[in-house]
Amino acid sequence: MKSTRKGLREGELEKDNYERLVCSDCGQSLAKKNPPEEVYSVRTCPDCGREWKELR
């Protein structure tokens, strides 16, 4: 699983007008899950199911 920063650099993610993360392939805004004992949160595309981790 890649980080959101790496996804932005490689063109897998984009930011919309309101600075929200958007999947480049689907154009959908990413959902966020916060695993309880982890240092990161998981950002998931609701359409294609790809995941990226984001440090808190």
Gaussian input, Z-matrix of N, CA and C with variables (Angstrom, degrees):
# hf/3-21g

backbone

0 1
 N
 C     1     B1
 C     2     B2     1     A1
 N     3     B3     2     A2     1     D1
 C     4     B4     3     A3     2     D2
 C     5     B5     4     A4     3     D3
 N     6     B6     5     A5     4     D4
 C     7     B7     6     A6     5     D5
 C     8     B8     7     A7     6     D6
 N     9     B9     8     A8     7     D7
 C    10    B10     9     A9     8     D8
 C    11    B11    10    A10     9     D9
 N    12    B12    11    A11    10    D10
 C    13    B13    12    A12    11    D11
 C    14    B14    13    A13    12    D12
 N    15    B15    14    A14    13    D13
 C    16    B16    15    A15    14    D14
 C    17    B17    16    A16    15    D15
 N    18    B18    17    A17    16    D16
 C    19    B19    18    A18    17    D17
 C    20    B20    19    A19    18    D18
 N    21    B21    20    A20    19    D19
 C    22    B22    21    A21    20    D20
 C    23    B23    22    A22    21    D21
 N    24    B24    23    A23    22    D22
 C    25    B25    24    A24    23    D23
 C    26    B26    25    A25    24    D24
 N    27    B27    26    A26    25    D25
 C    28    B28    27    A27    26    D26
 C    29    B29    28    A28    27    D27
 N    30    B30    29    A29    28    D28
 C    31    B31    30    A30    29    D29
 C    32    B32    31    A31    30    D30
 N    33    B33    32    A32    31    D31
 C    34    B34    33    A33    32    D32
 C    35    B35    34    A34    33    D33
 N    36    B36    35    A35    34    D34
 C    37    B37    36    A36    35    D35
 C    38    B38    37    A37    36    D36
 N    39    B39    38    A38    37    D37
 C    40    B40    39    A39    38    D38
 C    41    B41    40    A40    39    D39
 N    42    B42    41    A41    40    D40
 C    43    B43    42    A42    41    D41
 C    44    B44    43    A43    42    D42
 N    45    B45    44    A44    43    D43
 C    46    B46    45    A45    44    D44
 C    47    B47    46    A46    45    D45
 N    48    B48    47    A47    46    D46
 C    49    B49    48    A48    47    D47
 C    50    B50    49    A49    48    D48
 N    51    B51    50    A50    49    D49
 C    52    B52    51    A51    50    D50
 C    53    B53    52    A52    51    D51
 N    54    B54    53    A53    52    D52
 C    55    B55    54    A54    53    D53
 C    56    B56    55    A55    54    D54
 N    57    B57    56    A56    55    D55
 C    58    B58    57    A57    56    D56
 C    59    B59    58    A58    57    D57
 N    60    B60    59    A59    58    D58
 C    61    B61    60    A60    59    D59
 C    62    B62    61    A61    60    D60
 N    63    B63    62    A62    61    D61
 C    64    B64    63    A63    62    D62
 C    65    B65    64    A64    63    D63
 N    66    B66    65    A65    64    D64
 C    67    B67    66    A66    65    D65
 C    68    B68    67    A67    66    D66
 N    69    B69    68    A68    67    D67
 C    70    B70    69    A69    68    D68
 C    71    B71    70    A70    69    D69
 N    72    B72    71    A71    70    D70
 C    73    B73    72    A72    71    D71
 C    74    B74    73    A73    72    D72
 N    75    B75    74    A74    73    D73
 C    76    B76    75    A75    74    D74
 C    77    B77    76    A76    75    D75
 N    78    B78    77    A77    76    D76
 C    79    B79    78    A78    77    D77
 C    80    B80    79    A79    78    D78
 N    81    B81    80    A80    79    D79
 C    82    B82    81    A81    80    D80
 C    83    B83    82    A82    81    D81
 N    84    B84    83    A83    82    D82
 C    85    B85    84    A84    83    D83
 C    86    B86    85    A85    84    D84
 N    87    B87    86    A86    85    D85
 C    88    B88    87    A87    86    D86
 C    89    B89    88    A88    87    D87
 N    90    B90    89    A89    88    D88
 C    91    B91    90    A90    89    D89
 C    92    B92    91    A91    90    D90
 N    93    B93    92    A92    91    D91
 C    94    B94    93    A93    92    D92
 C    95    B95    94    A94    93    D93
 N    96    B96    95    A95    94    D94
 C    97    B97    96    A96    95    D95
 C    98    B98    97    A97    96    D96
 N    99    B99    98    A98    97    D97
 C   100   B100    99    A99    98    D98
 C   101   B101   100   A100    99    D99
 N   102   B102   101   A101   100   D100
 C   103   B103   102   A102   101   D101
 C   104   B104   103   A103   102   D102
 N   105   B105   104   A104   103   D103
 C   106   B106   105   A105   104   D104
 C   107   B107   106   A106   105   D105
 N   108   B108   107   A107   106   D106
 C   109   B109   108   A108   107   D107
 C   110   B110   109   A109   108   D108
 N   111   B111   110   A110   109   D109
 C   112   B112   111   A111   110   D110
 C   113   B113   112   A112   111   D111
 N   114   B114   113   A113   112   D112
 C   115   B115   114   A114   113   D113
 C   116   B116   115   A115   114   D114
 N   117   B117   116   A116   115   D115
 C   118   B118   117   A117   116   D116
 C   119   B119   118   A118   117   D117
 N   120   B120   119   A119   118   D118
 C   121   B121   120   A120   119   D119
 C   122   B122   121   A121   120   D120
 N   123   B123   122   A122   121   D121
 C   124   B124   123   A123   122   D122
 C   125   B125   124   A124   123   D123
 N   126   B126   125   A125   124   D124
 C   127   B127   126   A126   125   D125
 C   128   B128   127   A127   126   D126
 N   129   B129   128   A128   127   D127
 C   130   B130   129   A129   128   D128
 C   131   B131   130   A130   129   D129
 N   132   B132   131   A131   130   D130
 C   133   B133   132   A132   131   D131
 C   134   B134   133   A133   132   D132
 N   135   B135   134   A134   133   D133
 C   136   B136   135   A135   134   D134
 C   137   B137   136   A136   135   D135
 N   138   B138   137   A137   136   D136
 C   139   B139   138   A138   137   D137
 C   140   B140   139   A139   138   D138
 N   141   B141   140   A140   139   D139
 C   142   B142   141   A141   140   D140
 C   143   B143   142   A142   141   D141
 N   144   B144   143   A143   142   D142
 C   145   B145   144   A144   143   D143
 C   146   B146   145   A145   144   D144
 N   147   B147   146   A146   145   D145
 C   148   B148   147   A147   146   D146
 C   149   B149   148   A148   147   D147
 N   150   B150   149   A149   148   D148
 C   151   B151   150   A150   149   D149
 C   152   B152   151   A151   150   D150
 N   153   B153   152   A152   151   D151
 C   154   B154   153   A153   152   D152
 C   155   B155   154   A154   153   D153
 N   156   B156   155   A155   154   D154
 C   157   B157   156   A156   155   D155
 C   158   B158   157   A157   156   D156
 N   159   B159   158   A158   157   D157
 C   160   B160   159   A159   158   D158
 C   161   B161   160   A160   159   D159
 N   162   B162   161   A161   160   D160
 C   163   B163   162   A162   161   D161
 C   164   B164   163   A163   162   D162
 N   165   B165   164   A164   163   D163
 C   166   B166   165   A165   164   D164
 C   167   B167   166   A166   165   D165

   B1=1.4327
   B2=1.5330
   B3=1.3148
   B4=1.4614
   B5=1.5245
   B6=1.3194
   B7=1.4530
   B8=1.5346
   B9=1.3251
   B10=1.4614
   B11=1.5310
   B12=1.3262
   B13=1.4660
   B14=1.5213
   B15=1.3288
   B16=1.4661
   B17=1.5326
   B18=1.3311
   B19=1.4611
   B20=1.5178
   B21=1.3316
   B22=1.4660
   B23=1.5262
   B24=1.3374
   B25=1.4706
   B26=1.5172
   B27=1.3512
   B28=1.4633
   B29=1.5241
   B30=1.3276
   B31=1.4492
   B32=1.5200
   B33=1.3359
   B34=1.4615
   B35=1.5215
   B36=1.3333
   B37=1.4593
   B38=1.5203
   B39=1.3167
   B40=1.4587
   B41=1.5190
   B42=1.3179
   B43=1.4579
   B44=1.5206
   B45=1.3497
   B46=1.4585
   B47=1.5303
   B48=1.3243
   B49=1.4642
   B50=1.5225
   B51=1.3282
   B52=1.4593
   B53=1.5295
   B54=1.3499
   B55=1.4619
   B56=1.5256
   B57=1.3425
   B58=1.4660
   B59=1.5228
   B60=1.3346
   B61=1.4630
   B62=1.5191
   B63=1.3357
   B64=1.4599
   B65=1.5205
   B66=1.3364
   B67=1.4595
   B68=1.5326
   B69=1.3222
   B70=1.4661
   B71=1.5291
   B72=1.3281
   B73=1.4583
   B74=1.5229
   B75=1.3362
   B76=1.4674
   B77=1.5203
   B78=1.3238
   B79=1.4548
   B80=1.5168
   B81=1.3341
   B82=1.4566
   B83=1.5287
   B84=1.3269
   B85=1.4470
   B86=1.5266
   B87=1.3273
   B88=1.4543
   B89=1.5284
   B90=1.3278
   B91=1.4652
   B92=1.5246
   B93=1.3361
   B94=1.4611
   B95=1.5184
   B96=1.3448
   B97=1.4583
   B98=1.5256
   B99=1.3186
   B100=1.4628
   B101=1.5227
   B102=1.3386
   B103=1.4610
   B104=1.5282
   B105=1.3268
   B106=1.4601
   B107=1.5286
   B108=1.2919
   B109=1.4681
   B110=1.5228
   B111=1.3030
   B112=1.4624
   B113=1.5250
   B114=1.3283
   B115=1.4563
   B116=1.5290
   B117=1.3019
   B118=1.4573
   B119=1.5279
   B120=1.3329
   B121=1.4572
   B122=1.5219
   B123=1.3099
   B124=1.4606
   B125=1.5174
   B126=1.3336
   B127=1.4608
   B128=1.5211
   B129=1.3393
   B130=1.4590
   B131=1.5170
   B132=1.3334
   B133=1.4562
   B134=1.5298
   B135=1.3358
   B136=1.4624
   B137=1.5326
   B138=1.3302
   B139=1.4653
   B140=1.5283
   B141=1.3292
   B142=1.4704
   B143=1.5244
   B144=1.3407
   B145=1.4530
   B146=1.5196
   B147=1.3355
   B148=1.4631
   B149=1.5180
   B150=1.3389
   B151=1.4564
   B152=1.5280
   B153=1.3305
   B154=1.4414
   B155=1.5137
   B156=1.3277
   B157=1.4560
   B158=1.5270
   B159=1.3260
   B160=1.4560
   B161=1.5252
   B162=1.3280
   B163=1.4631
   B164=1.5197
   B165=1.3120
   B166=1.4730
   B167=1.4792
   A1=108.08
   A2=116.32
   A3=121.83
   A4=110.51
   A5=115.44
   A6=120.14
   A7=109.12
   A8=115.98
   A9=120.01
   A10=110.87
   A11=117.52
   A12=119.85
   A13=111.45
   A14=116.02
   A15=119.85
   A16=109.86
   A17=116.93
   A18=121.05
   A19=112.45
   A20=117.07
   A21=120.86
   A22=111.16
   A23=116.59
   A24=120.46
   A25=112.02
   A26=117.04
   A27=120.64
   A28=113.25
   A29=118.32
   A30=121.29
   A31=114.96
   A32=117.83
   A33=120.43
   A34=111.29
   A35=116.53
   A36=122.89
   A37=109.68
   A38=115.35
   A39=122.18
   A40=107.80
   A41=116.36
   A42=120.64
   A43=107.79
   A44=116.08
   A45=119.70
   A46=110.13
   A47=116.79
   A48=121.93
   A49=112.85
   A50=116.91
   A51=121.34
   A52=112.42
   A53=116.81
   A54=123.94
   A55=113.76
   A56=118.16
   A57=121.31
   A58=108.55
   A59=116.67
   A60=121.15
   A61=109.90
   A62=116.02
   A63=123.18
   A64=108.60
   A65=117.32
   A66=122.34
   A67=108.94
   A68=117.32
   A69=120.93
   A70=112.26
   A71=117.50
   A72=121.13
   A73=111.95
   A74=117.34
   A75=122.14
   A76=113.44
   A77=117.48
   A78=120.92
   A79=113.38
   A80=117.75
   A81=122.12
   A82=110.44
   A83=115.83
   A84=122.14
   A85=108.85
   A86=117.33
   A87=121.61
   A88=112.07
   A89=115.61
   A90=122.46
   A91=108.00
   A92=116.32
   A93=120.32
   A94=110.52
   A95=116.26
   A96=122.64
   A97=107.52
   A98=117.43
   A99=122.00
   A100=110.04
   A101=118.31
   A102=119.40
   A103=109.69
   A104=118.06
   A105=121.49
   A106=116.07
   A107=119.59
   A108=119.83
   A109=112.93
   A110=117.08
   A111=121.14
   A112=110.22
   A113=115.97
   A114=122.28
   A115=110.56
   A116=117.34
   A117=121.37
   A118=109.82
   A119=115.14
   A120=120.60
   A121=107.76
   A122=116.78
   A123=122.16
   A124=108.66
   A125=116.13
   A126=121.75
   A127=107.28
   A128=117.43
   A129=122.85
   A130=110.39
   A131=116.63
   A132=121.55
   A133=107.85
   A134=118.55
   A135=120.37
   A136=113.39
   A137=118.82
   A138=120.99
   A139=112.97
   A140=117.13
   A141=119.51
   A142=113.08
   A143=118.72
   A144=121.57
   A145=115.19
   A146=118.60
   A147=119.96
   A148=109.83
   A149=116.22
   A150=121.03
   A151=111.40
   A152=115.43
   A153=124.08
   A154=107.84
   A155=117.25
   A156=118.12
   A157=108.73
   A158=113.84
   A159=121.73
   A160=107.97
   A161=116.17
   A162=119.56
   A163=109.48
   A164=115.42
   A165=120.27
   A166=111.55
   D1=127.21
   D2=-179.16
   D3=-85.94
   D4=164.46
   D5=175.29
   D6=-84.27
   D7=161.42
   D8=179.27
   D9=-66.02
   D10=-34.15
   D11=178.03
   D12=-63.76
   D13=-42.10
   D14=178.66
   D15=-66.65
   D16=-38.94
   D17=176.89
   D18=-61.57
   D19=-38.75
   D20=176.65
   D21=-66.29
   D22=-43.35
   D23=-179.93
   D24=-64.05
   D25=-38.27
   D26=-176.76
   D27=-86.13
   D28=-2.02
   D29=177.15
   D30=85.92
   D31=8.76
   D32=177.76
   D33=-77.60
   D34=-26.76
   D35=179.76
   D36=-123.08
   D37=154.11
   D38=174.78
   D39=-135.75
   D40=168.97
   D41=172.92
   D42=-113.53
   D43=138.62
   D44=178.96
   D45=-87.17
   D46=-169.96
   D47=-177.07
   D48=-60.78
   D49=-26.54
   D50=-178.07
   D51=-101.39
   D52=17.56
   D53=178.69
   D54=64.85
   D55=23.05
   D56=174.64
   D57=-86.66
   D58=148.13
   D59=178.31
   D60=-77.00
   D61=134.39
   D62=-177.19
   D63=-131.59
   D64=137.67
   D65=175.79
   D66=-69.02
   D67=129.86
   D68=-178.04
   D69=-68.13
   D70=-34.74
   D71=-178.02
   D72=-72.27
   D73=-45.53
   D74=-172.54
   D75=-97.09
   D76=-27.93
   D77=-175.90
   D78=79.39
   D79=13.43
   D80=-178.84
   D81=-96.20
   D82=145.65
   D83=174.89
   D84=-70.69
   D85=142.96
   D86=-174.90
   D87=-81.32
   D88=142.53
   D89=174.09
   D90=-86.54
   D91=158.71
   D92=-176.43
   D93=-126.42
   D94=130.79
   D95=174.52
   D96=-119.35
   D97=138.98
   D98=178.57
   D99=-113.96
   D100=94.83
   D101=174.98
   D102=-59.92
   D103=133.55
   D104=-170.29
   D105=-59.32
   D106=-43.53
   D107=-174.00
   D108=-108.25
   D109=28.06
   D110=179.81
   D111=-111.78
   D112=161.80
   D113=-179.83
   D114=-90.79
   D115=-5.39
   D116=-176.37
   D117=-127.21
   D118=163.87
   D119=171.45
   D120=-112.93
   D121=157.38
   D122=-177.28
   D123=-105.79
   D124=125.52
   D125=177.01
   D126=-103.29
   D127=128.27
   D128=-174.29
   D129=-126.77
   D130=139.28
   D131=173.44
   D132=-82.75
   D133=125.06
   D134=-178.01
   D135=-67.21
   D136=-25.37
   D137=-177.82
   D138=-85.56
   D139=-57.02
   D140=-174.46
   D141=-92.55
   D142=-16.26
   D143=175.93
   D144=82.43
   D145=4.33
   D146=178.08
   D147=-68.62
   D148=151.40
   D149=-175.40
   D150=-128.42
   D151=147.35
   D152=174.45
   D153=-135.58
   D154=149.94
   D155=176.67
   D156=-105.76
   D157=147.77
   D158=-176.40
   D159=-129.96
   D160=122.00
   D161=178.69
   D162=-69.09
   D163=140.47
   D164=179.85
   D165=-83.68

